[in-house]
Amino acid sequence: MNKTVDEHFEDNFKVALILISSRRYEDAVSLLSELLERQLQPRDRGAALYSLAEVYQLTGNTDAAIKYYRESITYFPGNIY
């Protein structure tokens, strides 16, 4: 994969959200992890990290959820959610 700034982040991120809403959590984790290997804009990286945390929370992996929630906060320090 090309590790330059991902020009197709939005399309891939939408697919990840569809996978989550379809309860295809393993596929969502795979896609989100792949996205995080790329060079992303800070806003995009934060969104991917937060979504990955959500998947881990939904699947009962609390430790991983906390890890990714904490990491996502660094990209959205003023986020009250």
Buried (B, 14 or more C-beta within 10 A) or exposed (E): EEEEEBEEBEEBBEBBBEBBEEEBBEBBBEBBEBBBEBEBEEEBBBBBBBBBBBBBBEBEBEEBBEBBBEBBBEBBEEEEE
